[in-house]
Every structure is written in C-alpha cells, then in structure tokens.
Amino acid sequence: MTTIERSDIAAEAPDEAPAVHLGRLEGRTASEWWPIKRTTAWLKSQGLRRLAVVDAGGYLKGLVCLKRSGTGYCSDADVLARRREPAEERGGEPPSST
C-alpha cells in the first residue's frame, strides 16, 4: 500500500512503473479514530493537505483533503468546480489543442 505525491515521481520514472513502488505511507496516514481537530492540526503542522484514513489493520477507509485556504475540507462539489475551471486559473498548463 502507498500514497503518492507529485514530488514522489521522478522525471525519469517509467510510465510502466507500478504505483506501489513510487510513494510511501509514513507520515501520510491518519487513524480513522483521530478527532477531526487533531487531524487538521497535524495536516497544518506538517504542511500537508491530504491524508489517507486507515483502520487498525492499515486498510483504507477514506481520504481527507484540506482546502488550499486551510479553512475547511474539500468536497465533491469543490472537485467538480475545479474540473470546470480553465487550467490557467488553477495555475496549470492550458489544455492541449491536440
């Protein structure tokens, strides 16, 4: 099991590389029993926005995503709205014309 951040993937990593070999779990998971206040504080103290929520056996139970502003958590509606935003507004590359 792993979690992957963009910085985990080296430019020279082959496209065929198994995802399990690219990321790590250490420092990227929260217990399903952590209070949300503790989870938020930990995210902010580590400069992170996302954590995998796992049970005692290490099985994925869900994901926690802190909004960029740090004032709340991402929702499905937020994700949909960002998909509809032009890439330039998100700070990304403009869509390819091909």
N, C-alpha and C positions, 0 to 999 in steps of 0.2 A: 504494500500500500504506500501511496505517496501523495504529496501535494506539490504542485508545480507553479512557480512564479516565472515571469518572463526572464528574469535575471538568471534562472537555473539553466536555461537553454543556450548553450554556446553557439556562436555563429557557425562553427564547423560541425555541429551535431547533425548526423544524417537524418533525413526525413523518416527513415525506417526505424530509427532508434525507439525501443519500447519506452513508453511513458514512465513505467515503474523505475527506470534507471536514471531519469532526468531530475527528479525532485527529491524531497525529503519530508519527513513528518515532524522531526524535532522542532519545537517552537512554533508549529503551525496548526496545533490542535487544541481544542478546549473540551473539557468533560461535559457531558450532557447535563450534569448536575451543578455546574457553576452557575451562580446567580448572574443575571444579565449585567448587573452593575460591575461585578468582578471581571466579567468578560470584556466589557467596554473599557475599563481601566487598563486591563492587560494589553488590549489591542493598541490603545493610545500610547502606553509606556514603551511598547516595542516598535512603534512607528508602522504598525500593520493596519490593514483594512479588512482582511479576510482570514477566517479560521475554519477548519473542518471540525465539526462537532462529532465526537466519538463516544461510544459507550465503554464500559469497563473492559470489554474484550477487544477494543480497538476498531469496532465496526462503525462505519459512517452512519450517523443519524441525521445529519443536515449540515448546512453551511451558514455562517454568519458573515455578513458583509456590511461594514461600516461605511456610511456615505462619505464622500470626499470631504465634505464640510465638517465631519465628525459630530454632527448634531442628531444623528439617527441612523437607522439601518436601511439598506436597500430593500426595495420591494419589486415584485414582478412588474408593476406599473412603471417603476423607475427604469428598469431594464428595457422595457418596450419603448419608452420615450427616448432613451439614448440610442436605440437602434434606428429611430426615425430621424435623429439629428444628423445634419451633414457632418462628415468627418472633420472638416476644418474647425467647426465649433467645438469638437471634442478634443482638439489638439492632435488629431491623427492625419494620416495621408488622405488626400482627396481620392474618391473612387476611381478605379481604373476605367478607361474607356474601351477596354477590350472585352 
